[in-house]
């Protein structure tokens, strides 16, 4: 009985390690934090973008790598696996995983999306010529954290203390926090900062809701996968919320202002397409969003007793009833 079992084990290893010879579709690896629904939404955005460019579903094989935040060894293993699978390019969600991927491979083309400044984060050398077989798109201007505080203050003039949960391990939230810290004093606001690198820290930070008046969403890092819970707990205490992108996790926020990471992934497909056609990733300029969307959720505002000033409503791109 032992021999058949051994033979089966060897067969499974061989099937896993050797790509099917008959399948000559180009492969793209997707590497991102495992939180849902964000991972699936961003991956779907990339798929749609590729389809828009003449790569219908099934013509490109997309290999998924879902990594728990902070798991550097898991990221390394995933990139090494993608390399063995001979992917043509790697699509990476976030600056931290992009840095991890670059440490593993110096040759694999990388297209990233990040909510921060990739030059300041040390991912690329410049926006015009990123170099290092790396290019990508940002879906955030870090200075927008200050603008969101302004909108939050205009939306709820009586607020004084604003909670900001952020992951200090990630360059993008650090950049946003710098902008928020600079804006808070001139708005007469106190920024209540709480680090959130894990669920335990996130829950401790959310205990601060009893001592603040509102919540400011900070892009990037661990809290990005927990928007829904943050907003739900904030609204349970009748604290208005201001976030940066309208995805399924943040749809109940009172307001969002920024560019969608899902839309950015769809647009980043252009860079993947160029690489598939022979372009060098490091020669493709980094792109930034050209459209920012300001959305008010009127249902959430009404439930919290927040009356949106007419002057603010005049600037809104969309109102969710």
ROGUGU-575139 format. One record per residue (C-alpha): z, y, x. Coordinates in steps of 0.001 Angstrom, whole numbers, padded with zeros to 6 digits, always signed. Each point is the difference from the previous one (the first is absolute). Layout:
// ROGUGU-575139
ZYX
...
//
This chain:
// ROGUGU-575139
+000000+000000+000000
+000567+002333+002929
-003613+000070+001180
-001578+001463-003186
+002675+002725-000100
-000722+000981+003599
-003729+000089-000631
+000487+002253-003026
+002162+002376+002034
-002639+000325+002699
-002683+000600-002610
+001982+002842-001584
+000510+001678+003379
-003698-000259+000783
-001036+001440-003349
+002393+002921+000457
-001022+000814+003546
-003790-000307-000216
-001995+002298-002327
-002606-001698-002146
-003325+000071+001848
-002008+000441-003195
+001791+003226-000940
-001599+002805+002002
+001382+002846-002097
+001584+002802+002069
+003790-000088-000109
+002299+002988-000364
+003751-000352+000496
+002361+002035-002181
+003420+000642+001533
+002666+001789-002009
+003594+000048-001240
+000532-002740-002551
+001514+002110-002808
-001668-000244-003367
-001772+001455-001848
-001010+002302+002863
-001530-002626+002304
-002247-001442-002702
-001020+003453-001240
-001013+001180+003473
-001849-003260+000721
-001825+000376-003327
-000958+003542+000973
-001573-001289+003215
-001865-002742-001885
-001365+002518-002486
-001060+002340+002777
-001882-002786+001754
-001668-000969-003278
-001065+003628-000506
-001712-000165+003394
-002019-003114-000778
+002468-002724+000937
+000738-001729-003332
+003046-002215-000359
-000683-003252+001852
-002385+001395+002605
+002885+000936+002306
+002998-002255+000517
+003230+001988-000159
+002942-001704+001701
+003406+001312-001028
+003043+000453+002199
+003119+001085-001901
+002796+001022+002361
+003635+000730-000743
+000838+003488+001259
+001566-000057+003428
-001257-003521+000752
-001760+000718+003296
-000305-003687+000840
-001603-000684-003364
-002480+002820+000601
-000856-001396+003433
-000527-003487-001419
-002242+001343-002772
-002198+001984+002402
-000302-002973+002327
-001031-002096-002994
-002634+002539-001010
-001342-000055+003562
-000330-003780-000094
-001814+000335-003318
-002460+002349+001750
+000309+002862-002436
-002462+002842+000516
+002627+002664-000649
+003617+000414-000988
+001016+002256-002900
+003630+001086+000461
+002338+001717-002450
+002420+002380+001739
+000603+001405+003471
+002686-002479+001079
-002218-003048-000570
-002941+001798+001618
+002056+000470+003143
+001044-003659-000108
-003606-001120-000381
-001134+002092+002955
+002679-001575+002173
-001376-003457-000789
-003720+000651+000395
-001935+002549+002017
-003423-001053-001265
+000206-000601-003745
-001289+003031-001988
+002756+001484-002160
-000359+002171-003104
+003332+001312-001245
+001335+002112-002824
+003223+001894+000590
+002020+002717-001762
+000547+001960+003205
-001607+001658+003003
-001378-002863+002136
-000349+002231+003060
+003642+001085-000118
+000969-003639-000597
-001833-001047+003169
-002452-002289-001788
-003140+001886+001078
-000800+002646+002585
-001767+002431-002326
-001454+000320-003484
-003537+000519+001316
-000034-002894+002472
+002905-002322-000727
-000902-002554+002686
+001698-003324+000600
-002267-001928-002421
+001921+001755-002775
-000890+002320-002869
+001259+000616-003491
+001003+002362-002747
+003138+001859-000894
+001011+000433-003629
+002650+002580+000721
+000569+003319+001711
+003637-000085+001178
+000397+003680-000824
-000474-000898-003684
+003635-001142-000100
+000948+003688+000043
-002519+000796-002723
+001458-002763-002178
+003455+001506+000382
-001442+003325-001189
-001519-001662-003065
+003248-001861-000700
+001961+003244+000148
-002500+001745-002271
+000098-002937-002415
+003817-000121-000097
+001303+003408+001171
+003680-000928-000244
-000091-002815+002545
+001862+000508+003271
+000412-003407+001681
-003017-002283+000470
+000172-003625+001155
-002585-001201+002532
-000040-003702+000917
-001965-000710+003179
-000642-002662+002619
+000679+001479+003466
-001886-002817+001749
-003343+001278-001245
-001736+003093+001392
-001415+001057-003385
+003327+000471-001820
+001470+001698+003066
-002828+002544-000117
+000511+000590-003720
+003733+000425+000435
-000565+002701+002606
-002119+001947-002487
+002529-000486-002802
+002873+001146+002234
-001914+003145+000896
-000764+000852-003641
+003379-000737-001600
+002022+003030+001231
-002537+002615-001108
-000036-001613-003453
+003777+000084-000250
+000140-003799+000068
+002163-002479+001863
-001882-003075+001150
+002249-003061-000294
-001457-002487+002477
+000592-003732-000185
-001601-002532+002332
-001505-003061-001696
-001191-002730+002363
+001084-002877-002238
+000945-000739-003572
+003671+000346+000870
-000541+003504+001387
-002234+000882-002942
+002701-000959-002497
+002640+001946+001936
-002296+003006+000004
-000545-000280-003737
+003757+000229-000528
-000433+003633+001074
-001839+000682-003271
+003329+000938-001580
+000326+002884+002473
-003523+001471-000115
-002197+001810-002530
-003457-001458+000753
-001941-002452+002182
-002850+000672+002423
-002222-002972+000889
-000787-000330+003720
-003215-001838+000979
+000082-003034+002265
+002501-002608+001084
+002235-002295-002017
+000487+002234-003102
-003769-000055-000614
+000318-003455-001484
+002858+000978-002310
-001234+003077-001855
+000466-001565-003406
+003652-000815+000593
+000758+003390+001555
-001568+001844-002929
+001640-002241-002605
+003468+000501+001469
-000548+003742+000425
-001122+000423-003598
+002945-002075-001227
+002171+002785+001422
-002384+002646-001384
-001164+001138+003432
-003593+001323+000122
-002314-001635+002527
-002831+001372+002138
-002225-002518+001793
-003182+000088+002063
-002449-002493-001507
-000541-001381-003465
-000063-003776+000276
+001427-002644-002322
+003388+000310+001693
+000188+003773-000391
-001681+000506-003368
+003268+001011-001699
+000871+002749+002503
+000245+003382-001691
-002591+001360+002433
-002211-001135+002853
-002019+002107+002398
-002262-001424+002669
-002822-002419+000674
+000043-003570-001253
+000336-002679+002673
-002058-002288-002245
-002840+002537-000138
+000343+000497+003752
-000410-003748+000572
-003138+000082-002121
-001357+002860+002101
+001019-001721+003251
-002482-002741-000876
-002660+002366+001370
+001516-000370+003455
+000141-003789-000332
-003639-000005-001112
-001045+002028+003054
+001807-002420+002314
-001726-002955-001653
-003290+001770+000716
+000808+000359+003691
+001914+003273+000375
+002886+000231+002481
+003241+000650-001860
+001326+002346+002693
-003068+002237-000417
+000486+000484-003749
+002027+003165-000774
+003265-000286-001890
-000433+001190-003573
+002488+001880-002168
+000098+000359-003795
-002084+002775-001499
+001491-000277-003498
+003666+000275-000909
+001082-000692-003558
+002964+001583-001776
+001146-002125-002943
+002808+000547-002504
+001439-002834-002075
+000884+001845-003195
+001768-003032-001473
+002373-000257+002972
+000584+003753+000037
+000909+000022-003693
+002333-002984+000378
+001894+001834+002769
+000076+003327-001831
-002263+001661+002566
-002131+002796-001449
-003059+000542+002169
-000653+003767+000417
-003383+001139-001387
-000984+001432+003395
+000460-003430+001535
-001880-001753-002788
-002912+002325+000660
-000348-001461+003530
+000286-003648-001056
-003056-002233+000414
+001166-002527-002573
+002796-000416-002526
+001098-003509-000935
+001165-000021-003610
//
